[in-house]
Amino acid sequence: MRLGIISDIHGNLLALESVLAALDAAGIDRLICLGDVVGYGPDPIECLDLVFDRDAVMVIGNHEEAMLRPEIAKSFRDVAREAIEWTSRRMQTLRPDLIERIEQLPGMIYLESDLMLVHDSPIPGGRRYLLNEAAAAPAFRGVDASICLVGHTHLPGCFKRRDGDAMVESGPGSPGVSVELETDARYILNPGSVGQPRDGDPRAAYAILDLDDREISWRRAGYDIPAAQARTLASGLPARAAERLAIGA
């Protein structure tokens, strides 16, 4: 089974459409979404509709949670908080049915026999950024499957721990790079962000996971960034949300 892995779309419809077109061309069997479809970008409704229409397997992200629980948004930085408040008002007015669907999203999903999905960390309680080996090492305590897929950091990446070994190895998850997943190791894998990459590459990030061949490949899809910026600015969202699209940061 070949799975298309996406995360952190953040209301960027043009980036999402580009990634979905690339996944269609690659011939995936199922779409996996690791949360944060909303936030930052001007098209949260359209992005949610696309993901739901694809019957994606999806976990809830912290931006979805912040839309449901305003007290969470208070801890966000200014741009993120303003954007999620804008998103919440828009969806409450135009599509309350989507809010009801978001409320039903789980925080963790087990898929197939050896795959678990979460937004940020397999360890429950609080939001964690698995940015490096030091952060990933304790997170493996919560990994009770061969492969754990996460998003949240907006950075493609791969963390590996062999059975019986305390050391965690990491890789960058660079575009065009494929990794064969060893059977005697557990993995935490991040596809990067579709709509708000933060690794210096502004192209939309995604991954393809082949469960039969036990291989993951990280990929990028170009899209019309100036058009996405114009949509963001025209919506009244913070200018910073548009500016960062061009630099992937």
Secondary structure as UniProt FT lines:
FT   STRAND          2..6
FT   TURN            10..11
FT   HELIX           13..26
FT   STRAND          30..33
FT   HELIX           44..53
FT   TURN            54..55
FT   STRAND          57..58
FT   HELIX           62..68
FT   HELIX           70..73
FT   TURN            74..75
FT   HELIX           78..94
FT   HELIX           96..103
FT   STRAND          108..111
FT   TURN            112..114
FT   STRAND          115..118
FT   HELIX           133..139
FT   HELIX           140..142
FT   STRAND          147..149
FT   STRAND          157..162
FT   TURN            163..164
FT   STRAND          169..171
FT   TURN            175..176
FT   STRAND          178..180
FT   TURN            183..184
FT   STRAND          185..190
FT   STRAND          204..210
FT   TURN            211..214
FT   STRAND          215..221
FT   HELIX           225..235
FT   HELIX           239..243
FT   HELIX           244..246
FT   TURN            247..248
//
